[in-house]
Amino acid sequence: MQMEDQILAEGCRKGDNTARRELYERYAGRLLAICVRYVGDRATAEDLMHDAFLKIYGAFDRFTYRGAGSLRAWIERITVNVALEWLRSRNRLGVVELDERRVAATLAEPDAAEVARVPREVLMRFVAELPDGYRAVFNLYCIEGLSHREIARMLGINEKSSSSQLFRARGLLARRIKAYLETH
């Protein structure tokens, strides 16, 4: 039987190995998926997931239970930060300025019905293959729901750079989806 989140968090705070093991078993798959989404390769993602768990285990004194889902949200936020720190530490965020007005006409994003025809694992592979900076901004904006201001603060870039990277990421994804749909 699974422990409730509040009891699980308290056990982890106290250093209880049974609680830590359950936390790992419950969330490892989800945190690995987050890491893969940000860094693009599984081996690095596995290392980062383990780093995230070490950071999580050491930070339970700063966790406050705020109801259902708060534990998951907290550990996911830590994991995203671990992945972003890894990208920043390797200067892999490649900031590129872009004049969107000049290229706006060249981007025709596929509609939802077209995207729905592409298997989820194929879409996730396309996201994983984006350049690191584009992938980070795409994930933070489209998956995590952050604003360009928040992304800029997190990545140490300006808002215009965040917007430009998202624009380019969407363009690359649109081209990949279009090519996939033409051949499948």
PESUL-V895142 format. One record per helix or strand of 2 or more residues. SS is the DSSP state (A for helix, B for strand). FROM is the first residue (numbers start at 1). TO is the last residue. If there is no record, write none. Layout:
# PESUL-V895142
{{SS & FROM & TO} {SS & FROM & TO}}
This chain:
# PESUL-V895142
{{A & 5 & 13} {A & 17 & 39} {A & 42 & 58} {A & 60 & 62} {A & 70 & 89} {A & 100 & 106} {A & 112 & 116} {A & 120 & 128} {A & 132 & 143} {A & 148 & 155} {A & 159 & 183}}
